[in-house]
Amino acid sequence: MHRSPMAGSRRRKDTTPSTTTVDEPATADDLFDPIDERGHFYERPASTTDAEAIPVVEDKDYYGHRDRLRTRFRESGDGALADYEILELLLFRLIPRRDTKPVAKALLKKFGTLSGVFGATPALLQEVKGIGEIVALDLKLIAAVAQRTLKSEIRNKTVLASWSSVIQYCHAAMAHEPREQFRILFLDKRNTLIADEVQGHGTVDHTPVYPREVVRRALELSSTAIILVHNHPSGDPTPSRADIDMTKTIVETARPLGITVHDHIIIGKDGHASLKGLRLM
């Protein structure tokens, strides 16, 4: 009985008369098969996009370049590639049959780092020639996967014992937000994360915070400890006088109800500041 090909298999059709079809097991090389990139992870929008403005490449030497880049990554890992090459390798799938090196370099020039590229809004990504709406959304999807992966590293773990993972997650989630965002990590009596919530958005340099609302939400979740987090879109994580005063108010409001404020972390593009570490709380 003939069976339908399943995921992980590849159909090969014999070109001789009286053809029959057989299924072959997928190999590791299939992951880098140039045929895949014409449809995999790619959907052409109905309207014209910037990607379509990039000439289709038919040069065999160019496809040799793609193969060499894949081989370097497969054999030596990401350490053998520059940031623009990692991005170029990814864009092979998102923008098939086009020279993606100029696009990768333009993205890094505009946003500075890989983190900046994946943290940028879809609208800003589309300002780069070669990035249309679909590719921008694909890049944001990849960023979301990375962010959730980092969050899984602190879920159901003692947060205070996984501090570096907490910082990495907060940085991925907030460092490139264009507006201030106030986030709270709610912990149980074992200091295990039970909820991660954004309590408010503000402007480029201010977010309204209401201490009673912070404490009320902690009580609703039966949380006995919290970590406050917000970002500075300017990139400088240095706490302001308003940041310090607001933190002290929340600490004083939470303490009588048995809720501990472990820290207030301020996230910048290139670093972070801890009010507890700076002895400001």
C-alpha positions as YAML, in Angstrom:
chain: A
units: angstrom
residues:
- id: 1
  name: MET
  ca: [0.00, 0.00, 0.00]
- id: 2
  name: HIS
  ca: [1.36, 3.42, -0.89]
- id: 3
  name: ARG
  ca: [1.64, 5.75, 2.10]
- id: 4
  name: SER
  ca: [1.67, 9.53, 2.17]
- id: 5
  name: PRO
  ca: [5.07, 11.07, 2.92]
- id: 6
  name: MET
  ca: [5.42, 12.24, 6.49]
- id: 7
  name: ALA
  ca: [7.39, 15.14, 7.97]
- id: 8
  name: GLY
  ca: [11.06, 14.23, 8.05]
- id: 9
  name: SER
  ca: [10.83, 12.37, 4.71]
- id: 10
  name: ARG
  ca: [11.65, 13.45, 1.17]
- id: 11
  name: ARG
  ca: [9.87, 12.17, -1.97]
- id: 12
  name: ARG
  ca: [11.99, 11.16, -4.96]
- id: 13
  name: LYS
  ca: [10.39, 10.53, -8.28]
- id: 14
  name: ASP
  ca: [12.03, 8.12, -10.75]
- id: 15
  name: THR
  ca: [12.20, 9.67, -14.23]
- id: 16
  name: THR
  ca: [12.15, 6.28, -16.04]
- id: 17
  name: PRO
  ca: [8.95, 4.99, -17.71]
- id: 18
  name: SER
  ca: [6.28, 3.55, -15.40]
- id: 19
  name: THR
  ca: [7.43, 5.76, -12.61]
- id: 20
  name: THR
  ca: [6.81, 4.91, -8.99]
- id: 21
  name: THR
  ca: [7.38, 7.03, -5.95]
- id: 22
  name: VAL
  ca: [9.43, 6.03, -2.91]
- id: 23
  name: ASP
  ca: [10.18, 7.72, 0.36]
- id: 24
  name: GLU
  ca: [13.72, 8.22, 1.55]
- id: 25
  name: PRO
  ca: [14.69, 9.01, 5.14]
- id: 26
  name: ALA
  ca: [15.65, 12.64, 5.62]
- id: 27
  name: THR
  ca: [19.35, 13.28, 6.19]
- id: 28
  name: ALA
  ca: [21.17, 16.02, 8.07]
- id: 29
  name: ASP
  ca: [22.05, 17.59, 4.71]
- id: 30
  name: ASP
  ca: [18.35, 18.04, 3.95]
- id: 31
  name: LEU
  ca: [18.27, 20.76, 6.59]
- id: 32
  name: PHE
  ca: [20.56, 22.79, 4.35]
- id: 33
  name: ASP
  ca: [19.06, 21.76, 1.00]
- id: 34
  name: PRO
  ca: [18.82, 24.90, -1.18]
- id: 35
  name: ILE
  ca: [15.52, 23.60, -2.59]
- id: 36
  name: ASP
  ca: [13.89, 24.00, 0.82]
- id: 37
  name: GLU
  ca: [14.61, 27.70, 1.07]
- id: 38
  name: ARG
  ca: [12.27, 28.57, -1.83]
- id: 39
  name: GLY
  ca: [9.26, 27.86, 0.36]
- id: 40
  name: HIS
  ca: [10.33, 27.05, 3.89]
- id: 41
  name: PHE
  ca: [9.71, 29.85, 6.43]
- id: 42
  name: TYR
  ca: [8.70, 32.10, 3.55]
- id: 43
  name: GLU
  ca: [5.40, 33.48, 2.35]
- id: 44
  name: ARG
  ca: [5.23, 36.04, -0.41]
- id: 45
  name: PRO
  ca: [2.76, 38.82, 0.41]
- id: 46
  name: ALA
  ca: [0.18, 39.82, -2.15]
- id: 47
  name: SER
  ca: [1.57, 43.33, -2.47]
- id: 48
  name: THR
  ca: [5.05, 44.28, -3.64]
- id: 49
  name: THR
  ca: [7.67, 44.30, -0.89]
- id: 50
  name: ASP
  ca: [11.17, 45.67, -0.62]
- id: 51
  name: ALA
  ca: [12.48, 42.11, -0.88]
- id: 52
  name: GLU
  ca: [11.15, 41.87, -4.42]
- id: 53
  name: ALA
  ca: [13.25, 44.92, -5.35]
- id: 54
  name: ILE
  ca: [16.43, 42.90, -4.78]
- id: 55
  name: PRO
  ca: [17.50, 41.21, -8.03]
- id: 56
  name: VAL
  ca: [17.05, 37.43, -8.18]
- id: 57
  name: VAL
  ca: [20.46, 35.77, -8.11]
- id: 58
  name: GLU
  ca: [21.16, 33.04, -10.65]
- id: 59
  name: ASP
  ca: [24.98, 33.13, -10.34]
- id: 60
  name: LYS
  ca: [26.33, 29.67, -9.46]
- id: 61
  name: ASP
  ca: [29.18, 31.27, -7.50]
- id: 62
  name: TYR
  ca: [26.62, 32.90, -5.22]
- id: 63
  name: TYR
  ca: [25.01, 29.58, -4.40]
- id: 64
  name: GLY
  ca: [28.50, 28.26, -3.76]
- id: 65
  name: HIS
  ca: [28.88, 31.07, -1.22]
- id: 66
  name: ARG
  ca: [25.69, 29.93, 0.50]
- id: 67
  name: ASP
  ca: [26.92, 26.35, 0.62]
- id: 68
  name: ARG
  ca: [30.28, 27.42, 2.06]
- id: 69
  name: LEU
  ca: [28.59, 29.49, 4.74]
- id: 70
  name: ARG
  ca: [26.34, 26.59, 5.71]
- id: 71
  name: THR
  ca: [29.33, 24.25, 5.82]
- id: 72
  name: ARG
  ca: [31.26, 26.58, 8.15]
- id: 73
  name: PHE
  ca: [28.29, 26.78, 10.49]
- id: 74
  name: ARG
  ca: [27.67, 23.03, 10.40]
- id: 75
  name: GLU
  ca: [31.29, 22.07, 10.99]
- id: 76
  name: SER
  ca: [32.51, 24.84, 13.31]
- id: 77
  name: GLY
  ca: [29.39, 26.34, 14.89]
- id: 78
  name: ASP
  ca: [28.42, 29.97, 15.24]
- id: 79
  name: GLY
  ca: [31.87, 30.94, 16.55]
- id: 80
  name: ALA
  ca: [33.23, 30.64, 13.02]
- id: 81
  name: LEU
  ca: [30.85, 33.30, 11.67]
- id: 82
  name: ALA
  ca: [30.64, 37.06, 12.08]
- id: 83
  name: ASP
  ca: [27.34, 38.56, 13.25]
- id: 84
  name: TYR
  ca: [26.40, 39.65, 9.73]
- id: 85
  name: GLU
  ca: [27.07, 36.11, 8.46]
- id: 86
  name: ILE
  ca: [24.80, 34.58, 11.12]
- id: 87
  name: LEU
  ca: [22.08, 37.01, 10.07]
- id: 88
  name: GLU
  ca: [22.79, 36.35, 6.39]
- id: 89
  name: LEU
  ca: [22.49, 32.60, 6.98]
- id: 90
  name: LEU
  ca: [19.10, 33.11, 8.59]
- id: 91
  name: LEU
  ca: [17.92, 35.42, 5.79]
- id: 92
  name: PHE
  ca: [18.69, 32.71, 3.23]
- id: 93
  name: ARG
  ca: [15.45, 31.06, 4.35]
- id: 94
  name: LEU
  ca: [13.40, 34.23, 4.73]
- id: 95
  name: ILE
  ca: [14.43, 35.86, 1.42]
- id: 96
  name: PRO
  ca: [15.12, 33.04, -1.06]
- id: 97
  name: ARG
  ca: [17.15, 33.41, -4.27]
- id: 98
  name: ARG
  ca: [18.41, 36.89, -3.39]
- id: 99
  name: ASP
  ca: [21.71, 38.26, -2.16]
- id: 100
  name: THR
  ca: [21.08, 38.71, 1.56]
- id: 101
  name: LYS
  ca: [24.54, 39.91, 2.59]
- id: 102
  name: PRO
  ca: [23.76, 43.61, 1.91]
- id: 103
  name: VAL
  ca: [20.48, 43.24, 3.82]
- id: 104
  name: ALA
  ca: [22.23, 41.65, 6.82]
- id: 105
  name: LYS
  ca: [24.89, 44.37, 6.88]
- id: 106
  name: ALA
  ca: [22.27, 47.12, 6.53]
- id: 107
  name: LEU
  ca: [20.30, 45.71, 9.49]
- id: 108
  name: LEU
  ca: [23.39, 45.67, 11.70]
- id: 109
  name: LYS
  ca: [24.40, 49.15, 10.59]
- id: 110
  name: LYS
  ca: [20.98, 50.53, 11.50]
- id: 111
  name: PHE
  ca: [20.43, 48.66, 14.79]
- id: 112
  name: GLY
  ca: [24.00, 48.14, 15.98]
- id: 113
  name: THR
  ca: [23.85, 44.55, 17.22]
- id: 114
  name: LEU
  ca: [21.98, 41.30, 16.67]
- id: 115
  name: SER
  ca: [20.07, 42.08, 19.85]
- id: 116
  name: GLY
  ca: [19.13, 45.43, 18.37]
- id: 117
  name: VAL
  ca: [17.94, 43.82, 15.15]
- id: 118
  name: PHE
  ca: [15.65, 41.33, 16.89]
- id: 119
  name: GLY
  ca: [14.49, 43.92, 19.40]
- id: 120
  name: ALA
  ca: [13.47, 46.44, 16.72]
- id: 121
  name: THR
  ca: [9.82, 46.98, 15.91]
- id: 122
  name: PRO
  ca: [8.43, 45.60, 12.62]
- id: 123
  name: ALA
  ca: [7.94, 49.16, 11.36]
- id: 124
  name: LEU
  ca: [11.61, 50.03, 11.93]
- id: 125
  name: LEU
  ca: [12.79, 46.76, 10.39]
- id: 126
  name: GLN
  ca: [10.85, 47.56, 7.24]
- id: 127
  name: GLU
  ca: [12.81, 50.79, 6.83]
- id: 128
  name: VAL
  ca: [15.74, 48.61, 5.70]
- id: 129
  name: LYS
  ca: [15.72, 47.89, 1.97]
- id: 130
  name: GLY
  ca: [14.95, 44.22, 1.43]
- id: 131
  name: ILE
  ca: [12.82, 43.77, 4.55]
- id: 132
  name: GLY
  ca: [9.10, 43.58, 3.83]
- id: 133
  name: GLU
  ca: [6.24, 42.96, 6.23]
- id: 134
  name: ILE
  ca: [6.47, 39.15, 6.14]
- id: 135
  name: VAL
  ca: [10.24, 39.04, 6.75]
- id: 136
  name: ALA
  ca: [9.90, 41.59, 9.57]
- id: 137
  name: LEU
  ca: [7.27, 39.43, 11.26]
- id: 138
  name: ASP
  ca: [9.46, 36.33, 10.81]
- id: 139
  name: LEU
  ca: [12.34, 38.12, 12.56]
- id: 140
  name: LYS
  ca: [10.01, 39.09, 15.42]
- id: 141
  name: LEU
  ca: [8.84, 35.46, 15.66]
- id: 142
  name: ILE
  ca: [12.43, 34.32, 16.06]
- id: 143
  name: ALA
  ca: [12.92, 36.98, 18.75]
- id: 144
  name: ALA
  ca: [9.83, 35.73, 20.57]
- id: 145
  name: VAL
  ca: [11.15, 32.15, 20.53]
- id: 146
  name: ALA
  ca: [14.48, 33.32, 21.98]
- id: 147
  name: GLN
  ca: [12.70, 35.34, 24.68]
- id: 148
  name: ARG
  ca: [10.51, 32.42, 25.72]
- id: 149
  name: THR
  ca: [13.54, 30.15, 25.79]
- id: 150
  name: LEU
  ca: [15.23, 32.51, 28.25]
- id: 151
  name: LYS
  ca: [12.06, 32.72, 30.35]
- id: 152
  name: SER
  ca: [11.94, 28.92, 30.57]
- id: 153
  name: GLU
  ca: [15.36, 29.06, 32.24]
- id: 154
  name: ILE
  ca: [13.88, 30.83, 35.29]
- id: 155
  name: ARG
  ca: [10.43, 29.25, 35.42]
- id: 156
  name: ASN
  ca: [9.96, 26.86, 38.37]
- id: 157
  name: LYS
  ca: [13.43, 27.67, 39.67]
- id: 158
  name: THR
  ca: [14.66, 29.63, 42.65]
- id: 159
  name: VAL
  ca: [15.05, 33.01, 41.04]
- id: 160
  name: LEU
  ca: [17.69, 34.34, 43.43]
- id: 161
  name: ALA
  ca: [19.88, 31.35, 42.57]
- id: 162
  name: SER
  ca: [19.45, 31.98, 38.83]
- id: 163
  name: TRP
  ca: [20.18, 35.70, 38.85]
- id: 164
  name: SER
  ca: [22.15, 35.82, 35.60]
- id: 165
  name: SER
  ca: [19.27, 34.06, 33.83]
- id: 166
  name: VAL
  ca: [16.85, 36.65, 35.25]
- id: 167
  name: ILE
  ca: [18.98, 39.49, 33.88]
- id: 168
  name: GLN
  ca: [19.31, 37.84, 30.47]
- id: 169
  name: TYR
  ca: [15.56, 37.33, 30.23]
- id: 170
  name: CYS
  ca: [14.74, 40.89, 31.30]
- id: 171
  name: HIS
  ca: [17.29, 42.29, 28.85]
- id: 172
  name: ALA
  ca: [15.83, 40.28, 25.97]
- id: 173
  name: ALA
  ca: [12.30, 41.30, 26.90]
- id: 174
  name: MET
  ca: [12.83, 45.01, 27.55]
- id: 175
  name: ALA
  ca: [16.16, 46.46, 26.47]
- id: 176
  name: HIS
  ca: [14.98, 47.61, 23.05]
- id: 177
  name: GLU
  ca: [11.47, 48.72, 23.95]
- id: 178
  name: PRO
  ca: [10.92, 52.25, 22.54]
- id: 179
  name: ARG
  ca: [8.91, 53.28, 25.63]
- id: 180
  name: GLU
  ca: [9.42, 52.69, 29.33]
- id: 181
  name: GLN
  ca: [7.88, 49.46, 30.54]
- id: 182
  name: PHE
  ca: [7.31, 48.52, 34.18]
- id: 183
  name: ARG
  ca: [7.43, 44.78, 34.87]
- id: 184
  name: ILE
  ca: [7.06, 42.80, 38.09]
- id: 185
  name: LEU
  ca: [8.34, 39.29, 38.81]
- id: 186
  name: PHE
  ca: [6.13, 37.74, 41.50]
- id: 187
  name: LEU
  ca: [7.70, 35.06, 43.69]
- id: 188
  name: ASP
  ca: [6.36, 32.57, 46.21]
- id: 189
  name: LYS
  ca: [7.80, 31.86, 49.66]
- id: 190
  name: ARG
  ca: [10.52, 29.69, 48.08]
- id: 191
  name: ASN
  ca: [11.44, 32.58, 45.75]
- id: 192
  name: THR
  ca: [10.16, 30.61, 42.76]
- id: 193
  name: LEU
  ca: [8.67, 32.63, 39.91]
- id: 194
  name: ILE
  ca: [4.88, 32.35, 39.87]
- id: 195
  name: ALA
  ca: [4.04, 35.25, 37.54]
- id: 196
  name: ASP
  ca: [5.72, 37.77, 35.25]
- id: 197
  name: GLU
  ca: [3.54, 40.73, 34.39]
- id: 198
  name: VAL
  ca: [3.92, 44.07, 32.66]
- id: 199
  name: GLN
  ca: [2.10, 46.54, 34.90]
- id: 200
  name: GLY
  ca: [2.30, 49.56, 32.64]
- id: 201
  name: HIS
  ca: [3.78, 51.38, 29.65]
- id: 202
  name: GLY
  ca: [4.85, 54.99, 29.66]
- id: 203
  name: THR
  ca: [6.72, 57.48, 27.53]
- id: 204
  name: VAL
  ca: [10.37, 57.52, 26.52]
- id: 205
  name: ASP
  ca: [11.40, 58.62, 30.01]
- id: 206
  name: HIS
  ca: [8.54, 57.96, 32.42]
- id: 207
  name: THR
  ca: [6.15, 55.19, 33.45]
- id: 208
  name: PRO
  ca: [3.37, 55.83, 36.00]
- id: 209
  name: VAL
  ca: [3.61, 53.36, 38.88]
- id: 210
  name: TYR
  ca: [1.04, 53.00, 41.65]
- id: 211
  name: PRO
  ca: [2.52, 51.28, 44.75]
- id: 212
  name: ARG
  ca: [-0.89, 50.22, 46.10]
- id: 213
  name: GLU
  ca: [-1.69, 48.49, 42.79]
- id: 214
  name: VAL
  ca: [1.65, 46.67, 42.89]
- id: 215
  name: VAL
  ca: [0.94, 45.38, 46.41]
- id: 216
  name: ARG
  ca: [-2.69, 44.56, 45.61]
- id: 217
  name: ARG
  ca: [-1.61, 42.37, 42.70]
- id: 218
  name: ALA
  ca: [0.98, 40.60, 44.85]
- id: 219
  name: LEU
  ca: [-1.73, 39.76, 47.40]
- id: 220
  name: GLU
  ca: [-4.03, 38.46, 44.65]
- id: 221
  name: LEU
  ca: [-1.29, 36.08, 43.51]
- id: 222
  name: SER
  ca: [-0.35, 35.05, 47.09]
- id: 223
  name: SER
  ca: [3.13, 36.35, 46.34]
- id: 224
  name: THR
  ca: [5.45, 36.94, 49.28]
- id: 225
  name: ALA
  ca: [8.27, 38.60, 47.33]
- id: 226
  name: ILE
  ca: [8.65, 40.66, 44.18]
- id: 227
  name: ILE
  ca: [11.35, 41.97, 41.87]
- id: 228
  name: LEU
  ca: [10.69, 45.28, 40.13]
- id: 229
  name: VAL
  ca: [12.05, 45.79, 36.62]
- id: 230
  name: HIS
  ca: [11.84, 48.65, 34.17]
- id: 231
  name: ASN
  ca: [13.79, 49.84, 31.15]
- id: 232
  name: HIS
  ca: [15.38, 53.10, 30.11]
- id: 233
  name: PRO
  ca: [14.91, 53.56, 26.33]
- id: 234
  name: SER
  ca: [17.79, 56.06, 26.37]
- id: 235
  name: GLY
  ca: [20.07, 53.07, 26.97]
- id: 236
  name: ASP
  ca: [21.57, 54.43, 30.21]
- id: 237
  name: PRO
  ca: [20.43, 52.25, 33.16]
- id: 238
  name: THR
  ca: [21.48, 54.79, 35.82]
- id: 239
  name: PRO
  ca: [18.56, 55.14, 38.28]
- id: 240
  name: SER
  ca: [16.91, 58.54, 38.51]
- id: 241
  name: ARG
  ca: [15.77, 60.23, 41.73]
- id: 242
  name: ALA
  ca: [12.18, 59.31, 40.74]
- id: 243
  name: ASP
  ca: [13.20, 55.64, 40.36]
- id: 244
  name: ILE
  ca: [14.75, 55.64, 43.85]
- id: 245
  name: ASP
  ca: [11.82, 57.40, 45.52]
- id: 246
  name: MET
  ca: [9.25, 55.15, 43.84]
- id: 247
  name: THR
  ca: [11.14, 52.03, 44.95]
- id: 248
  name: LYS
  ca: [11.27, 53.18, 48.57]
- id: 249
  name: THR
  ca: [7.52, 53.87, 48.51]
- id: 250
  name: ILE
  ca: [6.75, 50.37, 47.23]
- id: 251
  name: VAL
  ca: [9.07, 48.81, 49.84]
- id: 252
  name: GLU
  ca: [7.38, 50.73, 52.65]
- id: 253
  name: THR
  ca: [3.89, 49.86, 51.35]
- id: 254
  name: ALA
  ca: [4.69, 46.15, 50.92]
- id: 255
  name: ARG
  ca: [6.62, 45.50, 54.15]
- id: 256
  name: PRO
  ca: [3.67, 45.65, 56.63]
- id: 257
  name: LEU
  ca: [1.82, 43.07, 54.51]
- id: 258
  name: GLY
  ca: [4.68, 40.58, 54.56]
- id: 259
  name: ILE
  ca: [5.82, 41.22, 50.99]
- id: 260
  name: THR
  ca: [9.55, 41.61, 50.36]
- id: 261
  name: VAL
  ca: [10.95, 43.68, 47.51]
- id: 262
  name: HIS
  ca: [14.16, 41.87, 46.59]
- id: 263
  name: ASP
  ca: [15.44, 44.38, 44.05]
- id: 264
  name: HIS
  ca: [14.61, 46.96, 41.42]
- id: 265
  name: ILE
  ca: [16.48, 46.29, 38.18]
- id: 266
  name: ILE
  ca: [16.82, 48.95, 35.50]
- id: 267
  name: ILE
  ca: [17.54, 47.62, 32.00]
- id: 268
  name: GLY
  ca: [19.51, 49.58, 29.40]
- id: 269
  name: LYS
  ca: [20.58, 48.55, 25.91]
- id: 270
  name: ASP
  ca: [24.11, 47.70, 26.97]
- id: 271
  name: GLY
  ca: [23.73, 46.84, 30.65]
- id: 272
  name: HIS
  ca: [21.65, 47.04, 33.79]
- id: 273
  name: ALA
  ca: [21.63, 48.61, 37.24]
- id: 274
  name: SER
  ca: [20.50, 47.04, 40.50]
- id: 275
  name: LEU
  ca: [19.21, 49.42, 43.15]
- id: 276
  name: LYS
  ca: [19.99, 46.84, 45.80]
- id: 277
  name: GLY
  ca: [23.51, 46.42, 44.46]
- id: 278
  name: LEU
  ca: [23.93, 50.19, 44.52]
- id: 279
  name: ARG
  ca: [22.56, 50.27, 48.08]
- id: 280
  name: LEU
  ca: [19.76, 52.59, 47.06]
- id: 281
  name: MET
  ca: [17.02, 50.57, 48.74]
...
